[in-house]
C-alpha cells in the first residue's frame, strides 16, 4: 500500500532510492496508480510518535484538495492547515479586498498558525506548502524536530500546465513571475528529495501524480504511524 510501513523484516529503501508502489482500488477495478517512495529511514511506528506531514507541490497541483480529503475523515488528533483556510475565513468575515492585496498577510497568518500547531498538542499536524523554498523546508523540519515530531513528506507532482489549470479552477491564480519562480525551484525540490542523502530530518518521502490525488486515502497521506497516532488521540 502507498505510504504503509513495511512489515517487520522487509527491506526498506535507503535515502534517495526510488521505489515504485501501486495500490488496488477498493472496488477491485485496477490500480489507483503508481507513486514513488523516494526515501524512508527507520521504522516510524513508535509508541509516542507525533508527526508533521507536509503536502508539497506547485500552486494548483492539488495540495488543498488532498488536505480536504483527509480532514473530511474527521480523524481524532489530526489538524490540517492550509493558506486557503485563512482566505476563506476572511471572506466569510466580509473582507472583500483583492487577493493580491491580501497575499502577504495571508502567508504571514498561515505561517503563524503552522508554528502554533506544530508546538501544540495535536498528535498529527498536516500542512500544505509548495516546499519550493529551501529556507522554508529547513524551517519546517527544524520546527518539527524542536517539538519531537517526525516529518513525513508527500509531493504532488504536476506539470506547469496542470498546475495553472488547477489555479484557474479554484478561481485564484499566482502571478506569472511568482509561478515561474515556483517552476524553477520545483525541479530543485524534487532533486533535493531524490538526492542520495535525502533531506535531513525527513523520515519518509512519497511522490504522487496530480491525477492520483482523488484516489488517495488517509493511510496514503499520513502513513501507518499517522493513523496510529490518531488512534491514540
N, C-alpha and C positions, 0 to 999 in steps of 0.2 A: 504493500500500500504506500501511496505517496506520503512521505512525512512520518511513517511509522518507525519506531525504534526497532532495529533488527533484533531477532531473537538472540538469546544468550548463546554465545559461541560463534555467532555468524560473523563473517568478515565485514568490517566497516570500511568505507572508502577513506583514504587518508586525505588530508587537506589538499585541495587543488585537483583531486581526482574526480572526473565527471562520471556519474553512474546513471544510466537511463532507467527510469522506472515507469511502469504502466499500471493502470488501475481499471478494474472491471466496473462497468456501470451497475448500480444496484438492481436494475431490471434485466440484466443479462444481455443487453443489446450491444455488447462490444466494449471497447475501452474508451474511457473519457479522453485519454491522450497520454503523451509521454512527457515527463519532466526530467530535469537534470538535477541530481543531488550532487552539488559541487564539492561539499566538504562536510564531514562530520567527525568530531574529535571523540571524546569519551562518551560513554553512556550517560544521557542526561536525566535518566529516571532516578531521582533521589527522593528520599522521604520528605524533604522540606524544600524542594525546588521552587523558586519564584522566577518567573520568566518575563523578558521583554521580547515581544515578537514584532519585528519590523517588516512591513509590507512596502517594498520599493518598486519604482518604475517611473517611466516618463509621465508627465501630466497627461491625463486622458487614457492611460493604459488600463485602468480598471481597478485601481487600488481601493477607492472608496466603495465601489460595488462589492468587492470581496469582503471588506470590513463589515459592510451592512449585512452580508450573508451570515457572517459569523455572529454578529450581535443579534440577529433575528432568532438565533437558537436560545437566547436568554440563558447562557451558561453561567452558573454562580461563580463569582470571583473573577470574571473576565471583564475588563474595562477596555473600551476601544476609543481611540482619539483620532480625529481627522479634522483638517482645517475647515472643511466644508461645514462641519457642525457649528463652528464659530459664526460663519456667514449666515447659516440658516437661523441661528438664534437671534442675530441682529436684525435680520429681515422680519422675523416674527415680532420683534420688538418695535418695528416701524422704521428702521433705518433704511433709507432709500438712496443713499449715495452710490455712485457707480463703483463697481468692484475695483477698478484701477486706483481709486482713491483709498479704498478700504484695505487693499492688499497688504501693505507693510504692517498695518495694525493687526490684521488677521494672523499673519505669520508670527508676530510678537506674542499675541494672546495664545495661539496654538502651542508655541514652544514653552510658554509658562505652564500651560495645562499639562503638557507632557512631563515637565520637570516635577510637578506636584504628584502626578500619577505614579511616576517611577519611584518616588520617595514614599508613596502611600502604601496602604496595607493590601491592596488587591494582589492576589497571587499571580495573575496573568494580565499584563498590560500590552495591548496591541496598538501599534502606531503606524499610520501611513506617512510616508515621506519619500520624495524622489530618490534620496540617497545618492544623488549625483554630486553632492558636495563632500569631499573627503573630510573637511573640517567638521561638518555636521555628523558624518558617520562616526568619526572618532569621539565626538562629544556624546553621542547617544550611547555608544558602547561603554565609555568611561562612566557615564551616569548610572548605567545598569550595574557595572562592576562595583561601584561605590555602595550600592544598596544590596549587593549579594545576588543580583539577578543574572541568570543565564540569558544569552542572547541567541535568538533564532531569526533567520532572515529568509523571507520569501520574495523573490524578484519576479515581477510580472513583465515578461518580455513582449514588446510591441514595436512594430516598425513606426517610423515617423508619421506616415500617412494614417495608420491605425490610431495612433495617439491623437492626432489632430481631429479625426472623425469622432473620437470619444469626447474631446473637448466641446466640439460643436453640438453633440448630442446632449450634453449636460447644460448647454447654454452659457458656458463661461470658458473663454479661450485665454491662453497665455500669450503675452506679446511676442511677436516674431523673434525679436532679439533674444529674449529670455529662452524661448523654445530652442533656438539654435544652440544656445549655451548648454541647455539640458542634453540635447542630442550629442554634442561633442563629448560631454562628460559621461554620458551613459556608457559609451564604449569603454572608457577608463574604469567605470564602476564594475562592469562585467569582468574586465581583465583583473581587477583587484581581487574579486572573489574567486576567479579561476587560478590565481597565482599559486604556485606550489606551497607557499606558506599560509595561504588563505588570508583572511582578515583577522588580525589579533583580537581575541575576546569573543569571537563569534563561534558558537558551538556547532551550528548546522546551517547550511545554506541550500535553498531549493530554488530552481528557476522553472517557471511555468509560462507557457504562451498565453497571450491575452484571450485567445479563443477557448481556453480551458477553464477560465475563471468561473463560469456559471456552474460547472460540474464539480467544483471543489467542496469538500466538507470541512467541518471544524477540525477533524483529525489532520487533514492535509495542511491546514494553516498553523494550528497550534502544536501539532505533534502529540505523541502519546504523553510526554511529560506535561504538556499544557492541559490536556484533558484530566490527567491525574491530579494536577494542582487544582483544577476547577472542582473535581470531586471532593477534595478535602476542604473546600471553602464552606 
